[in-house]
Amino acid sequence: MKLSTSSSRWLVGAMLCIGLVNAHTVIVYPGYRGNNLHTTGTVEEAEGLGAAYTSDNETLIYPYGMQWMYPCGGMPTSTNRTRWPIHGGAIAMQPGWFQGHSRAMMYINLGIGTVPPNMSHPMITPFEIVGPDNDPYPGTICLPQVPLPAGIEFNVGDNATIQVIELAQHGAALYNCADITFAEPEDVAEVNDTNCFNSSHISFETVFTTSSLENAGLEIITLPTFITTILPAFLAIAYGTLMA
């Protein structure tokens, strides 16, 4: 079975939604739970809450947007699941549906079961994306082989949920989910460059930790450190300038 949704159709839909709603992230593959690209109600109506019922107690509103709501951007579990390889597979998403996302941290987690009790199983190391600017921008990022969380195995037919979190520059998190059923690779829809590709204007940066920094991020530079670390960099820059 092949997926019929082309990248051009996703792009057209993205540009239309940018003009209509306050939207953020879309999981292109596997298919996400549903359209949570909505902002409803006002902050005053919700009394500052991220989600609240209106005065008639019948309508749930999201004055800041649905995608701010943990764990899946205000969307319930879907019955329309995507078959996904039992040993891990592709994930594609569009991160630039709203302003302020020229840089963002991306997390991908797994929730186990038909209705997961939590999304506490990281699938990959967090990474940073760099977009063209802070305005809304089209484009897709693709991770062609996302592994299962370490130490966890599944059987064909087991259900799970993939959670994608986009951590915006101001520290708030955007949530989106795709409900999956594990299947053998030959029984999974084809993934190709129409539904999983990397746009040239979105780049990646890795995140690392270090124990060598002291005093709130200020490293004490000793003479050996200067000679072995900083001096070679200055020499390389000087050499490049002379050769130019």
Secondary structure, DSSP 8 states (H G I E B T S, - for coil): -B----HHHHHHHHHHHHHHS----EEEETT-SS------S-HHHHTT-SSEE-TTS--EE-TT-GGGSTTTTT----SS-EEEETT-EEEEEE--SSTT-SEEEEEEEEEESSS-S---EE-S--EEEE-S-SS-----EEEEEE---TT----TT-EEEEEEEEE-TTS-EEEEEEEEEEE-GGGS-B--TTTS---TT-EEEE----S--BTTTB----HHHIIIIIHHHHHHHHHHHHH-
